[in-house]
Amino acid sequence: MSFLSTKKNWEGFAKKDPLWAICTNPTKKDGKWNQDEFFDMGKTEVDSIIQMLQQKKYFSNEHASCLDFGCGVGRLSRALSAHFDQVIGLDVSSTMIAKAKELNDLSTEKLSFVHNEQNDLSIFEDNSFDFIFTTIVLQHIPKPASVNYINEFARICKPNGLIIFQLPVADLRKLTFVQKVRSSIKIRERLALIGIGSGFQMEMHVIGEEEIKTITDKASCQILEAISTNHTDPAFNGRIDYELESNKNFGYLSKLFVIRKK
């Protein structure tokens, strides 16, 4: 799937079922997410990660500005604003951004939302943020665009700042030959090109851990941690399992990367 198709995908999801598009719990599809539960889940996830970073002495009060990349309706942005002086939520979907502004209190000026439809972060200058954060986002973006975004994270992060991102590093599914063929030819996307169906589909993309290390090394960044998590569980509820059993991979091996810009 191309980056343009990904943008179309997320705009379609945003208009149809924005909360489920962000957290795809099968029981919450078709508008069944309770908003309070949805945002509480974001708080649980953010507080857990911040606590882990504090315990490992990676996080300090020096991290005053934060970018929430792929913010959707602000599930994590709202929670992050309790830990930072300024949080900017960024998303490729204008509908998601409009919904984020509707659902969140913007009166304090600590929290704002910005639409960015480019496959880069050129709207920000070098060394703009102390802290860059994104989970369950890069996994839905085609690999070339994700690699470019990771490089952009490094560019806009301040020296000694932190970059936190999650994505699958391995596809552990045991697909049949027919399933692999169906996956490769993108049936829904092709039908949409001739006007049949919406073409909206939730895709997963993988970048290997060694490749991520190569990317971050070239960008003058250091991987402090690469922690297996349960983010790829369809029923993920914000509670992160940092000691994930090897047989609970949910089809993909997900890792949370904690990276320091040198």
SELUM-134961 format. One record per atom (N, C-alpha, C): x negated, y, z negated. Coordinates in steps of 0.1 Angstrom, whole numbers, plus 5000, padded with zeros to 4 digits. Atoms other than C-alpha are relative to their C-alpha. Layout:
! SELUM-134961
XYZ;...
END
This chain:
! SELUM-134961
499249885000;500050005000;499150125000;500749875000;498750355009;500450094989;499749905010;498550644986;501350075002;498749934996;501450815005;501249914996;498950095004;503550505000;500249994985;499950005015;502750504963;500750124995;499349885004;503850864960;501549985003;498650024996;507150774978;500649904990;499550105010;507550474955;500450064987;499849945013;507150674923;501150115000;498949914999;509450944935;501449935000;498850085000;512050684942;500449944987;499850065014;511650514908;500550114991;499749885009;511850864891;501550035002;498749964997;515150934908;501049894995;499150125002;516650584902;500049974985;500150065014;515450474867;498750044994;501349955004;512650694853;499449944988;500650065012;512150544819;499649865002;500350144997;512250184831;498850005009;501150004991;509750274859;498750014992;501249985008;507250374831;499749884992;500250125008;507850074808;501149905005;499150094992;509349784828;500549884992;499450115008;510849584799;501249955008;498950054992;513249354818;501450034994;498749985007;515949414792;500550155000;499749865000;515849794797;500250065013;499749954986;516449814834;501450065002;498749944997;519250024849;500550094989;499749905010;519150304823;500349954986;499850065013;519150084792;499050044989;500949955010;516250254775;500750114991;499649905009;517250454744;498950104999;501049904999;515350784746;499150014987;500849995013;514350794709;499149884999;500850125000;513150434711;498850015010;501049984990;511250514743;498850094995;501149915005;509350804728;499349964988;500750065012;508750634695;499049895004;501050104995;507050354715;498750075004;501149924997;504750624729;499250044988;500649965012;503950744695;499249894993;500650125005;503150394683;498749975007;501150034992;500750344712;498950104998;501049905002;498950674709;499450004986;500650005014;498550664671;499149884998;500950125001;497150314674;498750025006;501249984993;494550414699;499150114993;500849895008;493550734680;499449944987;500550065012;493250534648;498849915003;501150084996;491050284665;498750085003;501149914997;488850564679;499450064988;500549945013;488550724645;499249904992;500750115008;487650394628;498649975006;501350034993;484850344654;499150135001;500749875000;483850714649;499750055014;500149954986;484350794686;500850135001;499149894999;487051054679;499850104989;500249895010;486651394662;500950115003;499249884997;488451724659;499550095011;500549924989;486251854686;500849985013;499250034988;488551694711;501350085000;498949905001;490851994715;500950005012;499250004988;492151964751;500149865006;499750144996;493751654765;500750005013;499350024988;494851544800;500749864999;499250134999;497651274801;500249985015;499950034986;497151134836;501149905003;498950094997;500250984851;501050004989;499249985012;502451124824;501449955000;498650044999;505851024838;500950114993;499149915007;508451184815;499450054987;500749955012;505951254788;500049914988;500050105010;506150934768;498850014990;501249995007;502550964757;499650154997;500349865001;502151344762;500550064987;499449955012;504451424734;499349954987;500750055011;502651194710;498650054999;501349945000;499251324721;499950144995;500049865004;500251674713;499950024985;500250005014;500151584676;498549994996;501450025003;496451524679;499150105007;500849904993;495251804702;500650145000;499549875000;495452174705;500850035013;499449984987;496452154742;500149865007;499850124992;497951864762;500750045013;499449984987;498651874799;500449865006;499550134994;500751594814;500150025015;500249994985;500051534851;500749885007;499350124993;502151324875;500150045015;499949994985;502351264913;501550025004;498549984997;506251274911;500550134995;499449875004;507951614910;501249974992;498850035007;511051444897;499749954985;500550045013;509151284868;499650134992;500449885007;507651624859;501250084996;498849925004;511051794860;500749934988;499450085011;512451514837;499250024987;500849985011;509451564814;500350134993;499749865005;510151934811;501450014993;498750005006;513751854803;500149934987;499950095012;513151594776;499050044989;501049965010;510251764757;500150144996;500049865005;509952074736;498750075004;501149934995;507652314754;499850134993;500049875007;508152604730;498750044993;501349985008;504852564711;498950045009;501149974990;502752604743;498849904998;501150105001;500652304731;500249905011;499750114991;502352084757;500550065013;499549954987;502852154794;499949885010;499950114990;503551944825;499750065014;500549954987;501951984860;500249895011;499850094989;502851824893;498750015009;501250014992;499851704914;500349895010;499750114990;500551524947;498849965008;501250044993;496951494958;499449874994;500750125005;494751184954;498750044994;501149955007;492251394936;500550094989;499749915011;492151634906;499450145003;500649884996;490951934925;500750124994;499449895007;493452154907;499350044987;500749975012;491152134877;498550025003;501449984999;487652274874;499149904993;501050095007;484552074863;500150034985;500149985014;484352014826;501250074993;498849935005;487952114818;500649944988;499350065011;489051864792;499049924991;500850075010;487651714760;500449855000;499450135001;489851404763;500949975011;499250044989;491351224792;500649864997;499350125005;493950954786;501049955011;499050064991;495950714808;500149854997;499750155001;497550364803;501249975009;499050064991;499750154825;500350095012;499949924988;499150394854;499149965011;500950044990;496050304873;500349875006;499750134995;497249954876;501150005012;499049994990;500050074899;499550095012;500649924989;497750284922;499049925008;501050074991;495850144952;498650024995;501450005006;492250064943;499250125005;500949884996;490550334965;500450134993;499549885007;492750604949;499649994986;500450025014;492050464914;498550034998;501449985001;488350464920;499750155001;500249864998;488550824932;500450074987;499549935013;490550924901;499049984989;501050025011;488050764878;498850095001;501049914998;485350964894;500450144997;499549875004;487451274890;500250024985;499949995015;488051194853;498650044995;501449975005;484251204849;499750155004;500349874996;484051534868;500650114991;499349895008;486651724848;499949984985;500250025014;485751574814;498750084996;501149925005;483451794793;498949904995;501150085006;479951664783;500449964986;499750065013;480351434752;501549984998;498650025001;484051414759;500349855002;499650144998;486051084760;501049995011;499150044990;487850914788;500549874996;499350135004;490350644779;500949965011;499150054990;491950434806;500149854999;499750145000;493550094809;500349965014;499550064988;493849874839;499649855000;500350144999;493749504849;498649985007;501350024994;490249374856;499949865007;499950134994;491349024868;501449965002;498750064997;494348864885;499949854997;500050145004;494948534867;501249925004;498850074996;498148444884;499649885009;500250114991;498348104901;501050005011;499049994989;500148194933;499949895010;500050094989;501247954959;499650075013;500449944987;500148004995;501150095005;498849924996;503648135004;500050134993;500049885008;503548384975;498950095004;501149914996;500148514986;500350065013;499749944986;501348565022;501050114998;499049905002;504448745010;499450134993;500649895007;502348964987;499250095010;500949934991;499949055015;500750085011;499349934989;502449155042;501050104996;499249895006;504449385019;501450005007;498850014993;507849275032;500950124998;499149895003;509849545014;499650135006;500549884995;507649825025;500250005015;499850004985;507749715062;501550015004;498649984997;511549685061;500450144998;499749865002;511750035047;499750095011;500549924989;509850165076;501050005012;499050004990;512750065099;501450024994;498749965006;515450185075;500749904993;499350105007;516249875057;499549994985;500450005014;516249905019;499250124996;500749885005;514450154997;498549995002;501550025000;510949994999;499350024987;500649985013;510450074962;499649874994;500550125006;508349814946;498950034990;501049985010;506249784915;498849915003;501250084996;502749674926;498950014989;501150015009;499749574905;498750005008;501349994994;496149654914;498949984990;501050045009;492949524899;498650065005;501449964998;489349664896;499249924990;500850085008;486749434883;499250084990;500749935010;484949524851;498650045004;501449974996;481449514867;500150125010;499849894991;482749754894;500250134992;499749885008;484049994868;498750054993;501349965006;480649984851;499150075010;500849934989;478950074884;500550145002;499449874998;481450364889;499650094989;500349915011;480950504855;498650034998;501449985000;477250464855;499550115010;500449904990;476950664887;500650144997;499349875004;479250934872;499450054987;500749965012;476850974842;500949984988;499250035011;479250814818;499649864994;500450125007;478750534792;501349934995;498850085005;481350254785;499649974986;500250045014;481550234747;500749884996;499250125003;484249974746;500849965012;499150054990;486149744770;500849894993;499350085009;488849594749;501249935007;498850074995;491349324760;501350044993;498749955006;494949444754;501249935007;498750064995;498549334761;500850105008;499249904992;499449634783;500749955012;499350054989;500349414812;501249914997;498850085004;503049234792;501250085005;498849924996;506349334809;500850054988;499349965012;507849354774;499250094991;500949925008;505049584761;500950114993;499249915009;506549794732;499250114993;500949905006;503650024724;499149944989;500950075010;502149784698;498949935007;501250064992;498649704711;499449894992;500750125005;497249364705;498550015004;501449994997;493449424703;499349874999;500650135002;492749064695;500849905008;499150084992;494648914724;499449865002;500450144997;494448534727;499849985015;500450014986;492948424759;501249945009;498950064993;496148234769;501250095002;498949905000;498348544765;499650125010;500549904990;497248724797;501050065008;498949944993;500648794812;499750015015;500350004985;499248714847;498850085003;501149914997;496548984845;499250024987;500949975012;493549044822;499950154999;500049855001;494049404810;499050044990;501049955009;491349604794;500250154998;500049865004;491249944776;498650044999;501449954999;488050134785;499950134992;500349885008;486650384760;498650055006;501249964993;484050594779;499650144995;500549875004;481850884769;499250065011;500849934989;480651144794;498750054993;501349965005;476951204789;499750155001;
END
